Amino acid sequence: MAVRAVRVTPTAWRLAALLGFALVAPAGLPAGGADWRLPELRRRQSSREPLLSVVPQALRCAPRHQAPAISRAEAGVPLRVVRRWIQPGGERWLQVDLPTPSGVRRGWLAG
């Protein structure tokens, strides 16, 4: 019985490497893809509890990062959510009322 040598082409190696990567790589990723986070807002335990910003953030006049900042929401200041906005790209924004010494300011926070 004669044994024939099998020739493996570069295309076959590329296909095998791609298949191996496709089977092994997703095991290292979290469900839903990479973990990318915006500045956090503390989650409320109930709807009566105020929303608190965990880090200082710029309060913007429109739901865009390029929009001018009208005030600064310091960490720990209670915020009242007026509405939520999700841009077509999936970025989330909150329109909030921020208490200031001169009155309540309304603006947008990324989150």
Backbone as numpy.savetxt, mean C-alpha at the origin, in Angstrom:
# Nx Ny Nz CAx CAy CAz Cx Cy Cz
22.01 -54.21 -26.67 21.18 -53.06 -26.67 22.07 -51.82 -26.67
21.85 -50.96 -27.62 22.67 -49.77 -27.78 22.01 -48.60 -27.06
22.83 -47.80 -26.38 22.33 -46.62 -25.69 22.64 -45.40 -26.55
21.61 -44.62 -26.82 21.77 -43.44 -27.65 21.91 -42.20 -26.77
22.79 -41.34 -27.12 22.97 -40.09 -26.37 21.88 -39.11 -26.78
21.32 -38.45 -25.79 20.27 -37.46 -26.04 20.90 -36.08 -25.95
20.66 -35.28 -26.96 21.23 -33.94 -26.99 20.19 -32.95 -26.45
20.59 -32.15 -25.45 19.69 -31.17 -24.87 20.05 -29.81 -25.46
19.06 -29.15 -26.04 19.30 -27.86 -26.68 19.23 -26.73 -25.66
19.81 -25.57 -25.98 19.71 -24.42 -25.06 18.27 -24.01 -24.78
17.39 -24.19 -25.75 15.98 -23.85 -25.56 15.37 -24.73 -24.47
15.72 -25.99 -24.44 15.21 -26.90 -23.41 15.71 -26.49 -22.03
16.97 -26.05 -21.93 17.51 -25.59 -20.64 16.79 -24.33 -20.17
16.53 -23.42 -21.08 15.81 -22.20 -20.71 14.40 -22.52 -20.21
13.73 -23.42 -20.89 12.39 -23.83 -20.49 12.41 -24.49 -19.12
13.39 -25.36 -18.88 13.50 -26.02 -17.58 13.80 -25.00 -16.47
14.67 -24.03 -16.74 15.00 -23.01 -15.74 13.78 -22.14 -15.45
13.05 -21.75 -16.46 11.85 -20.94 -16.28 10.79 -21.70 -15.48
10.58 -22.96 -15.80 9.61 -23.78 -15.08 10.03 -23.95 -13.61
11.31 -24.18 -13.38 11.81 -24.32 -12.00 11.62 -23.04 -11.21
11.91 -21.90 -11.81 11.73 -20.61 -11.14 10.25 -20.36 -10.85
9.38 -20.67 -11.81 7.95 -20.44 -11.64 7.36 -21.30 -10.53
7.95 -22.46 -10.27 7.44 -23.34 -9.22 8.00 -23.00 -7.85
9.22 -22.46 -7.78 9.88 -22.23 -6.50 9.71 -20.79 -6.02
9.78 -19.80 -6.89 9.78 -18.38 -6.50 8.52 -17.95 -5.75
7.31 -18.36 -6.16 6.13 -17.89 -5.43 6.09 -18.33 -3.97
6.80 -19.38 -3.60 6.80 -19.84 -2.21 7.44 -18.80 -1.29
8.31 -17.95 -1.81 8.96 -16.94 -1.00 8.22 -15.62 -0.94
7.15 -15.47 -1.69 6.39 -14.22 -1.70 5.17 -14.32 -0.80
4.77 -13.21 -0.16 3.53 -13.24 0.61 2.33 -13.34 -0.32
1.22 -13.79 0.19 0.02 -13.92 -0.63 -0.37 -12.55 -1.18
-0.61 -12.49 -2.46 -1.00 -11.23 -3.08 0.18 -10.43 -3.61
1.39 -10.95 -3.51 2.55 -10.24 -4.05 3.37 -9.58 -2.97
4.18 -8.64 -3.38 5.11 -7.98 -2.47 4.36 -7.15 -1.43
4.97 -6.98 -0.29 4.36 -6.24 0.81 4.81 -4.79 0.74
3.93 -3.91 0.25 4.24 -2.49 0.11 3.23 -1.73 0.94
3.71 -0.92 1.89 2.80 -0.25 2.81 2.96 1.26 2.76
1.84 1.93 2.92 1.81 3.38 3.07 1.91 3.69 4.56
2.05 4.94 4.92 2.04 5.26 6.36 0.78 4.71 7.02
0.98 4.10 8.17 -0.12 3.40 8.82 -1.05 4.34 9.57
-2.30 3.96 9.60 -3.30 4.58 10.46 -3.72 3.49 11.44
-3.80 3.84 12.71 -4.19 2.85 13.70 -5.62 2.40 13.45
-5.82 1.11 13.44 -7.16 0.57 13.21 -8.03 0.79 14.45
-9.28 1.11 14.20 -10.23 1.34 15.29 -10.84 0.01 15.72
-11.14 -0.08 17.00 -11.81 -1.27 17.52 -13.32 -1.17 17.29
-13.85 0.06 17.26 -15.27 0.27 17.00 -15.42 1.54 16.18
-16.62 1.75 15.64 -16.84 2.94 14.81 -16.90 4.21 15.65
-17.10 4.08 16.96 -17.15 5.26 17.83 -15.77 5.76 18.20
-14.79 4.90 18.12 -13.42 5.27 18.49 -12.81 6.14 17.39
-12.11 7.23 17.74 -11.53 8.08 16.69 -10.36 7.39 15.99
-10.11 7.78 14.77 -8.98 7.28 14.01 -7.77 8.11 14.39
-6.66 7.45 14.71 -5.45 8.15 15.12 -4.33 7.86 14.13
-3.63 8.89 13.71 -2.47 8.73 12.84 -1.30 8.25 13.68
-0.58 7.23 13.22 0.54 6.67 13.97 1.80 7.51 13.75
1.95 8.07 12.56 3.12 8.89 12.22 2.64 10.26 11.73
3.46 11.30 11.86 3.07 12.60 11.31 2.93 12.52 9.79
1.87 13.11 9.25 1.62 13.08 7.81 1.14 14.45 7.35
1.37 14.72 6.07 0.90 15.97 5.47 -0.57 15.82 5.11
-1.37 16.79 5.51 -2.77 16.87 5.13 -2.82 17.65 3.82
-3.28 17.01 2.75 -3.23 17.61 1.42 -4.60 18.13 0.99
-4.59 19.08 0.06 -5.85 19.69 -0.40 -6.57 18.83 -1.44
-5.89 17.83 -2.00 -6.49 16.92 -2.99 -5.88 15.54 -2.80
-6.54 14.48 -3.26 -6.01 13.14 -3.09 -4.90 12.80 -4.10
-3.80 13.55 -4.02 -2.62 13.32 -4.87 -1.39 13.68 -4.04
-0.30 12.97 -4.27 0.95 13.27 -3.56 1.53 14.60 -4.01
1.20 15.07 -5.22 1.71 16.33 -5.74 0.90 17.53 -5.24
-0.25 17.28 -4.61 -1.12 18.37 -4.15 -0.45 19.10 -2.99
-0.67 20.41 -2.88 -0.06 21.17 -1.79 -0.55 20.70 -0.42
0.36 20.72 0.55 0.00 20.38 1.93 -0.62 21.60 2.59
-1.77 21.41 3.22 -2.45 22.52 3.87 -2.22 22.53 5.38
-1.82 21.40 5.92 -1.56 21.30 7.35 -0.78 20.01 7.59
-0.47 19.75 8.85 0.26 18.53 9.20 -0.49 17.82 10.30
-0.81 16.55 10.09 -1.47 15.72 11.09 -0.39 15.05 11.93
-0.26 15.50 13.16 0.74 14.93 14.06 0.28 13.57 14.56
1.22 12.77 15.04 0.89 11.44 15.57 0.03 11.58 16.81
-1.01 10.75 16.90 -1.87 10.73 18.07 -3.03 11.69 18.06
-3.16 12.54 17.04 -4.28 13.48 16.95 -5.50 12.73 16.42
-6.66 12.83 17.06 -7.85 12.13 16.57 -8.34 12.74 15.25
-8.69 11.89 14.32 -9.19 12.31 13.01 -10.60 11.77 12.81
-11.43 12.52 12.12 -12.76 12.04 11.75 -12.78 11.80 10.25
-13.05 10.57 9.83 -13.07 10.22 8.41 -14.37 10.71 7.80
-14.24 11.51 6.73 -15.40 12.03 6.01 -15.77 11.07 4.88
-14.76 10.66 4.12 -15.00 9.68 3.04 -13.70 9.03 2.62
-13.84 7.96 1.86 -12.69 7.21 1.34 -12.65 7.35 -0.17
-11.45 7.30 -0.74 -11.27 7.42 -2.18 -10.20 6.43 -2.60
-10.50 5.64 -3.63 -9.52 4.71 -4.19 -9.28 5.14 -5.63
-8.03 5.46 -5.93 -7.67 5.90 -7.28 -7.69 4.69 -8.22
-7.77 4.93 -9.53 -7.79 3.82 -10.49 -6.58 2.88 -10.35
-5.44 3.39 -9.89 -4.27 2.54 -9.69 -4.31 1.73 -8.41
-5.34 1.94 -7.57 -5.49 1.19 -6.33 -5.01 1.92 -5.09
-4.45 3.13 -5.24 -3.98 3.87 -4.08 -5.18 4.41 -3.30
-5.13 4.25 -1.95 -6.24 4.65 -1.10 -5.96 6.00 -0.44
-7.01 6.83 -0.33 -6.94 8.12 0.33 -8.13 8.27 1.25
-7.93 9.01 2.34 -8.99 9.31 3.29 -9.17 10.82 3.38
-10.40 11.29 3.24 -10.67 12.70 3.50 -11.07 12.78 4.97
-10.35 13.61 5.73 -10.54 13.66 7.18 -10.73 15.09 7.66
-11.34 15.20 8.83 -11.41 16.46 9.55 -10.34 16.40 10.64
-9.47 17.41 10.66 -8.38 17.48 11.62 -8.62 18.68 12.54
-8.74 18.44 13.86 -8.91 19.58 14.77 -7.61 20.37 14.91
-7.68 21.69 14.75 -6.53 22.58 14.92 -6.94 23.70 15.88
-5.97 24.45 16.41 -6.32 25.56 17.31 -7.23 26.60 16.65
-7.13 26.77 15.33 -7.96 27.76 14.65 -9.28 27.18 14.13
-9.56 25.92 14.40 -10.79 25.28 13.92 -10.48 23.93 13.30
-11.46 23.39 12.63 -11.31 22.08 11.99 -10.85 22.27 10.56
-9.79 21.56 10.16 -9.30 21.58 8.77 -9.71 20.29 8.11
-10.17 20.37 6.89 -10.52 19.19 6.11 -9.50 19.01 5.01
-9.01 17.77 4.87 -8.02 17.49 3.84 -7.89 16.00 3.61
-6.88 15.63 2.82 -6.68 14.25 2.40 -5.41 13.66 2.96
-5.49 12.41 3.42 -4.33 11.65 3.89 -4.22 10.37 3.07
-2.99 10.02 2.70 -2.78 8.74 2.01 -2.95 7.64 3.04
-3.66 6.59 2.67 -3.80 5.52 3.63 -4.92 4.63 3.35
